[in-house]
Amino acid sequence: MILGQISYLDCLVFLCFLAPQLLLNVNVFELVFCIFKAVPFIVFQLPYQLCNERYFTRKSERAPFVQQASFFQDLVIRIVRYAFACIPAKIGRVFFSKWVALPFLRFRMLRHGYLHSPLTWREVNLVCETNSVGLWVTVDEGERPDLVVYYCHGGGFSMGSSYFYLEFLLAWVTILREAGYRNPAIFALEYTLVPDEKYPTQLEQTIAGYDHVCHITKDPSRICLAGDSAGATLQLSLLLHLSKSSSPSKRRPGFATLISPWATLVTPKNRNTPSDYLNADSLHLYGRQYAGTSKNLKDPLVSPGMCKDREWWSRASPSEGFCFMYGSEEVFGPEVRDLIALLRKSGCAVRVREEPDQVHAWPVVSLFLADTQAERTKGLRDLTKMISQTIDPSVLEINGA
């Protein structure tokens, strides 16, 4: 199921679902202050900056993303950039919550003629010390999957939910099926956000999610780890953890597709760019909240980019290696490139797709904002192609679950 581009009507309906949740979950004085603070940006700064750069600045002097973006894409990215830098995470997390994202998805499905989803999804409770759940998305619940993508969502550890990514995940399962997998599935972890919990809670939940997926597949080589931003960080931490466990080769996943990983949580290399919507100061705040202590920021299980041990990375690599996808203009670009170089020196198989002029987590952003379906699914189709080249769709005979 692949829906169309987000429209202005969708944006209006999203706000209608968002408003009551903000009133229910945010202190009214904090909410009013946040709205009051945003008025100058919405009324003056946004229109001026948008019009000035798009219509009164030479194309060659515009930010790289703006040069190729539509008006709608440019508008949305500018709003998200302001929100990431200026709206507190405890308010921002409501935007991505289940009770906003799920009814919004239902509305979009109805707008595209779907009364019911052709794919199934359900919540799964995980067995771990801290309560955690995940979303299981598949074609046929009655058969064992021939591929499981284990996904961890982004959001700086402080925002985001699997339900916000559900449309992205449904589209991915659809494309995986088109690629030849008979019953592909995605398990998306709903880990606890900061500041409600901090490290090691999220890593423990990631490990529990992986154990659940291994139990379902019976074969780790049919598992592809995946995630964007902070979720990709958790997957890198998981790999480093698994390599230290007993019999690591028997628990090693087949492949890992990482979108814009937040490799090193706090580093001067994470710098704002004219194109990207991330804000380095906000990221460093969230990174410190997740780590809990300054000492933990140097721990590779917290901040994987701190691991410079080539042998450790060699042992941690999935059996078929890594795929990295990121935008050339994003805040994390320098650290991602450094990690890729280190992995290659460690002997790991690494496939890379650095998309020119693009921003953070561009495959996710494109699915919602790009104009044509080809542009919207470009990232997902590239990811799927690399997965199918490493985990053969024709190998596994599916038996009844």
PLY file of the C-alpha trace (Angstrom):
ply
format ascii 1.0
element vertex 401
property float x
property float y
property float z
element edge 400
property int vertex1
property int vertex2
end_header
0.00 0.00 0.00
1.63 3.19 -1.21
-0.38 6.37 -0.67
0.02 9.68 -2.48
1.91 12.81 -1.50
0.92 14.71 1.63
-1.45 17.53 0.61
-2.44 20.82 2.19
-5.73 19.15 3.14
-3.75 16.42 4.92
-1.84 19.08 6.83
-5.10 20.69 7.95
-6.54 17.35 9.10
-3.29 16.53 10.91
-3.65 19.77 12.89
-7.22 18.81 13.77
-6.01 15.51 15.23
-3.05 17.22 16.91
-4.91 20.04 18.71
-6.88 17.94 21.24
-3.84 15.79 22.01
-1.78 18.89 22.77
-4.49 20.09 25.15
-4.62 16.68 26.83
-0.88 16.12 27.15
0.76 19.53 27.53
0.45 22.10 30.30
-1.79 24.85 28.94
0.58 27.66 30.01
3.55 25.96 28.33
1.47 25.44 25.21
0.31 29.05 25.07
3.87 30.28 25.60
5.14 28.02 22.81
2.44 29.29 20.41
3.07 32.92 21.38
6.80 32.43 20.84
6.17 30.95 17.36
4.00 33.83 16.11
6.88 36.07 14.89
8.36 33.15 12.97
5.05 32.17 11.35
3.91 35.71 10.55
7.18 37.41 9.62
10.31 35.24 9.44
8.90 32.27 7.52
7.24 34.26 4.69
10.26 36.56 4.36
12.89 33.80 4.34
10.85 31.59 2.02
10.11 34.28 -0.56
13.52 35.92 -0.35
15.48 32.75 -1.01
13.11 31.24 -3.59
12.32 34.35 -5.64
14.95 37.04 -4.94
18.12 34.96 -4.65
20.05 33.51 -7.56
19.55 29.76 -7.83
23.27 29.10 -7.50
23.31 31.02 -4.19
20.36 29.19 -2.62
20.84 26.33 -0.19
21.41 23.08 -2.14
18.14 21.54 -0.95
16.14 24.65 -1.87
17.58 24.62 -5.40
15.76 21.38 -6.20
12.82 21.49 -3.76
9.23 22.40 -4.60
7.52 25.24 -2.76
5.64 22.77 -0.55
8.78 20.79 0.31
10.70 23.97 1.11
7.86 25.28 3.29
7.56 22.06 5.31
11.32 21.71 5.86
11.58 25.31 7.10
8.75 24.71 9.59
10.31 21.46 10.80
13.68 23.22 11.17
12.11 25.85 13.43
10.23 23.21 15.42
13.31 21.05 16.00
15.30 24.03 17.23
12.65 25.90 19.23
9.83 23.59 20.38
10.54 21.55 23.54
10.65 17.80 23.01
7.83 17.19 25.49
5.58 19.16 23.13
7.20 17.86 19.96
6.67 14.23 20.95
2.88 14.75 20.80
3.17 15.47 17.06
4.54 11.95 16.48
2.42 10.09 19.02
0.17 7.11 18.29
-3.04 9.05 18.99
-2.18 11.64 16.33
-0.36 9.48 13.77
-2.78 6.54 13.65
-6.02 8.47 12.99
-4.10 10.60 10.48
-3.02 7.44 8.63
-6.61 6.19 8.69
-7.75 9.46 7.13
-5.10 9.24 4.40
-6.11 5.66 3.67
-9.76 6.70 3.29
-8.75 9.60 1.05
-6.99 7.10 -1.21
-9.89 4.64 -1.23
-8.73 2.18 1.45
-11.36 1.30 4.03
-9.06 -1.46 5.35
-5.33 -1.95 4.91
-4.32 -4.75 2.51
-1.51 -5.48 4.96
-1.88 -6.41 8.62
-0.32 -4.80 11.66
-0.61 -5.46 15.37
1.12 -4.57 18.61
3.44 -7.12 20.20
4.44 -7.05 23.87
8.12 -7.79 24.45
9.57 -9.78 27.32
12.02 -7.45 29.08
12.49 -5.70 32.43
11.00 -2.46 31.12
7.61 -2.58 29.43
8.04 -2.30 25.70
6.04 -3.07 22.59
6.57 -3.21 18.88
4.52 -3.12 15.69
4.43 -6.27 13.58
3.61 -5.51 9.93
3.25 -8.34 7.44
1.39 -9.75 4.45
0.19 -13.08 5.88
0.07 -13.71 9.63
-0.42 -17.44 9.02
2.96 -18.02 7.39
6.49 -17.63 8.62
8.15 -14.60 7.00
10.95 -15.13 4.52
12.46 -11.77 5.52
12.08 -9.61 8.62
13.23 -6.01 8.67
13.78 -5.02 12.30
13.21 -1.26 12.40
14.01 1.35 15.07
12.54 4.81 14.47
14.34 8.13 14.79
13.48 11.26 16.76
16.55 12.10 18.82
15.57 9.50 21.45
13.06 12.09 22.70
10.34 12.04 20.00
8.88 9.70 17.43
6.86 6.51 17.43
6.43 3.44 15.24
2.91 4.66 14.42
4.28 7.85 12.91
6.40 5.65 10.62
3.61 3.19 9.86
2.82 4.56 6.40
6.54 4.33 5.56
6.65 0.73 6.85
3.52 -0.32 4.95
4.99 1.07 1.74
8.25 -0.78 2.41
6.50 -4.14 2.89
4.65 -3.53 -0.38
7.90 -2.85 -2.24
9.63 -5.85 -0.63
6.82 -8.06 -1.92
7.22 -6.58 -5.40
10.92 -7.49 -5.18
10.10 -11.18 -4.85
9.75 -11.87 -1.13
6.68 -14.04 -0.54
5.86 -12.90 2.98
8.09 -10.02 4.09
7.52 -8.56 7.54
8.70 -5.56 9.51
8.99 -5.42 13.28
9.18 -1.81 14.48
10.31 -1.23 18.06
8.43 1.23 20.27
11.23 2.06 22.69
10.87 4.34 25.72
11.70 7.97 25.02
13.92 10.25 27.08
13.65 11.76 29.61
11.20 9.04 30.76
14.09 6.56 30.63
17.74 6.79 29.64
20.53 4.40 28.67
20.66 1.40 29.03
16.84 1.04 28.89
16.52 1.72 25.15
19.38 -0.66 24.29
17.87 -3.39 26.48
14.56 -2.94 24.66
16.36 -3.11 21.31
17.99 -6.38 22.37
14.61 -7.76 23.48
13.13 -6.81 20.11
15.93 -8.60 18.29
15.43 -11.71 20.42
11.73 -11.63 19.49
12.51 -11.37 15.77
15.05 -14.22 16.01
12.40 -16.36 17.69
10.00 -15.67 14.79
12.43 -16.22 11.92
14.45 -19.11 13.43
17.28 -17.88 11.19
19.15 -14.60 11.92
20.51 -14.54 8.37
16.95 -13.66 7.21
16.92 -10.56 9.42
17.81 -7.09 8.17
18.42 -4.48 10.83
17.16 -1.03 9.87
16.58 2.36 11.40
16.96 6.07 10.89
18.78 8.66 12.99
18.62 7.66 16.69
17.03 4.36 15.67
20.07 3.61 13.50
22.23 4.45 16.52
20.42 1.79 18.55
20.99 -0.75 15.77
24.72 0.01 15.70
24.79 -0.36 19.49
22.93 -3.67 19.16
25.53 -4.97 16.71
28.39 -4.00 19.03
26.57 -5.71 21.91
25.89 -8.91 19.95
29.56 -9.22 19.00
30.45 -9.42 22.71
27.84 -12.09 23.48
28.39 -15.84 23.58
28.35 -17.46 20.10
28.11 -14.10 18.27
28.25 -15.73 14.83
25.01 -17.62 15.55
23.18 -14.38 16.44
24.57 -12.23 13.64
21.87 -10.71 11.38
22.09 -10.99 7.62
22.27 -7.30 6.72
21.85 -3.76 8.10
20.34 -0.79 6.26
20.95 2.41 8.20
19.40 5.74 7.23
21.28 8.83 8.41
22.71 7.22 11.57
23.54 9.46 14.53
26.97 7.87 14.82
28.50 10.06 17.54
26.04 11.69 19.91
28.05 14.76 20.89
30.79 16.00 18.60
31.81 19.33 17.01
31.47 17.62 13.62
27.68 17.70 14.02
27.14 21.20 12.61
24.06 22.96 11.23
23.82 23.29 7.46
21.75 25.73 5.35
19.67 22.84 3.97
19.08 20.42 6.83
16.24 20.66 9.34
18.20 19.25 12.28
19.72 21.52 14.91
23.07 20.52 16.44
22.41 22.15 19.83
19.09 20.33 20.25
20.72 17.07 19.18
23.50 17.42 21.72
20.93 18.14 24.45
18.98 14.99 23.56
22.18 12.97 23.27
23.26 13.97 26.78
19.81 13.15 28.14
19.97 9.69 26.57
23.51 8.99 27.81
22.73 10.12 31.34
26.35 10.90 32.25
29.36 12.45 30.51
31.22 9.19 30.99
28.56 7.29 29.02
29.04 9.62 26.05
32.42 7.94 25.51
30.94 4.43 25.67
30.62 2.84 22.18
27.43 1.07 23.27
25.92 4.53 23.82
27.66 6.47 21.04
28.85 3.91 18.44
31.03 6.44 16.61
33.32 6.40 19.65
34.34 2.82 18.79
37.61 2.95 16.84
38.43 -0.73 17.38
38.54 -2.30 13.91
38.40 -5.84 15.24
35.29 -5.05 17.26
33.57 -3.61 14.19
34.67 -6.60 12.11
33.05 -8.97 14.62
29.96 -6.72 14.85
29.28 -6.59 11.11
26.20 -8.42 9.80
27.14 -11.43 7.69
26.43 -9.53 4.45
27.58 -6.13 5.69
26.02 -2.67 5.81
24.12 -0.22 3.66
24.21 3.48 4.54
21.83 6.04 3.07
22.09 9.72 3.95
21.86 13.19 2.44
24.91 15.17 1.38
23.61 18.26 3.18
22.75 16.79 6.58
24.17 17.62 10.00
25.42 14.06 10.52
27.23 13.87 7.16
30.85 14.19 8.40
30.42 11.58 11.15
28.63 9.15 8.82
31.46 9.41 6.29
34.03 8.79 9.04
32.16 5.69 10.24
31.89 4.32 6.69
35.65 4.77 6.20
36.37 3.00 9.50
34.09 0.08 8.66
35.77 -0.38 5.29
39.20 -0.36 6.95
37.82 -2.99 9.33
37.08 -5.29 6.40
33.30 -4.86 6.51
31.25 -4.93 3.31
29.69 -1.47 3.01
27.29 -0.12 0.40
26.73 3.64 0.39
24.13 5.95 -1.09
24.87 9.62 -0.41
22.02 11.51 -2.05
23.14 14.87 -3.51
21.48 18.02 -2.11
19.34 16.01 0.29
18.58 16.35 3.99
18.50 14.06 7.02
16.61 10.76 6.60
15.74 11.62 2.99
14.04 8.26 2.15
11.49 8.95 4.91
11.10 12.63 4.04
10.72 11.90 0.33
7.93 9.37 0.86
5.76 12.08 2.40
6.85 15.19 0.48
8.10 14.27 -3.01
5.88 15.10 -5.98
5.83 11.87 -8.01
5.56 8.27 -6.83
8.93 7.49 -8.44
10.57 10.23 -6.35
8.63 9.26 -3.24
9.64 5.58 -3.36
13.17 6.08 -4.68
14.85 5.59 -1.30
12.74 2.57 -0.35
13.32 0.91 -3.72
17.07 1.46 -3.45
17.07 -0.03 0.07
15.01 -2.99 -1.12
17.33 -3.60 -4.08
20.34 -3.77 -1.77
18.52 -6.10 0.65
17.47 -8.46 -2.16
21.06 -8.59 -3.42
22.25 -9.82 -0.02
19.27 -11.80 1.34
17.99 -13.79 -1.65
14.16 -13.75 -1.89
14.15 -17.19 -3.55
16.18 -19.11 -0.93
13.77 -19.81 1.92
10.86 -22.21 1.66
8.07 -20.86 3.85
6.45 -23.30 6.20
3.33 -22.69 8.24
3.98 -20.66 11.38
0 1
1 2
2 3
3 4
4 5
5 6
6 7
7 8
8 9
9 10
10 11
11 12
12 13
13 14
14 15
15 16
16 17
17 18
18 19
19 20
20 21
21 22
22 23
23 24
24 25
25 26
26 27
27 28
28 29
29 30
30 31
31 32
32 33
33 34
34 35
35 36
36 37
37 38
38 39
39 40
40 41
41 42
42 43
43 44
44 45
45 46
46 47
47 48
48 49
49 50
50 51
51 52
52 53
53 54
54 55
55 56
56 57
57 58
58 59
59 60
60 61
61 62
62 63
63 64
64 65
65 66
66 67
67 68
68 69
69 70
70 71
71 72
72 73
73 74
74 75
75 76
76 77
77 78
78 79
79 80
80 81
81 82
82 83
83 84
84 85
85 86
86 87
87 88
88 89
89 90
90 91
91 92
92 93
93 94
94 95
95 96
96 97
97 98
98 99
99 100
100 101
101 102
102 103
103 104
104 105
105 106
106 107
107 108
108 109
109 110
110 111
111 112
112 113
113 114
114 115
115 116
116 117
117 118
118 119
119 120
120 121
121 122
122 123
123 124
124 125
125 126
126 127
127 128
128 129
129 130
130 131
131 132
132 133
133 134
134 135
135 136
136 137
137 138
138 139
139 140
140 141
141 142
142 143
143 144
144 145
145 146
146 147
147 148
148 149
149 150
150 151
151 152
152 153
153 154
154 155
155 156
156 157
157 158
158 159
159 160
160 161
161 162
162 163
163 164
164 165
165 166
166 167
167 168
168 169
169 170
170 171
171 172
172 173
173 174
174 175
175 176
176 177
177 178
178 179
179 180
180 181
181 182
182 183
183 184
184 185
185 186
186 187
187 188
188 189
189 190
190 191
191 192
192 193
193 194
194 195
195 196
196 197
197 198
198 199
199 200
200 201
201 202
202 203
203 204
204 205
205 206
206 207
207 208
208 209
209 210
210 211
211 212
212 213
213 214
214 215
215 216
216 217
217 218
218 219
219 220
220 221
221 222
222 223
223 224
224 225
225 226
226 227
227 228
228 229
229 230
230 231
231 232
232 233
233 234
234 235
235 236
236 237
237 238
238 239
239 240
240 241
241 242
242 243
243 244
244 245
245 246
246 247
247 248
248 249
249 250
250 251
251 252
252 253
253 254
254 255
255 256
256 257
257 258
258 259
259 260
260 261
261 262
262 263
263 264
264 265
265 266
266 267
267 268
268 269
269 270
270 271
271 272
272 273
273 274
274 275
275 276
276 277
277 278
278 279
279 280
280 281
281 282
282 283
283 284
284 285
285 286
286 287
287 288
288 289
289 290
290 291
291 292
292 293
293 294
294 295
295 296
296 297
297 298
298 299
299 300
300 301
301 302
302 303
303 304
304 305
305 306
306 307
307 308
308 309
309 310
310 311
311 312
312 313
313 314
314 315
315 316
316 317
317 318
318 319
319 320
320 321
321 322
322 323
323 324
324 325
325 326
326 327
327 328
328 329
329 330
330 331
331 332
332 333
333 334
334 335
335 336
336 337
337 338
338 339
339 340
340 341
341 342
342 343
343 344
344 345
345 346
346 347
347 348
348 349
349 350
350 351
351 352
352 353
353 354
354 355
355 356
356 357
357 358
358 359
359 360
360 361
361 362
362 363
363 364
364 365
365 366
366 367
367 368
368 369
369 370
370 371
371 372
372 373
373 374
374 375
375 376
376 377
377 378
378 379
379 380
380 381
381 382
382 383
383 384
384 385
385 386
386 387
387 388
388 389
389 390
390 391
391 392
392 393
393 394
394 395
395 396
396 397
397 398
398 399
399 400
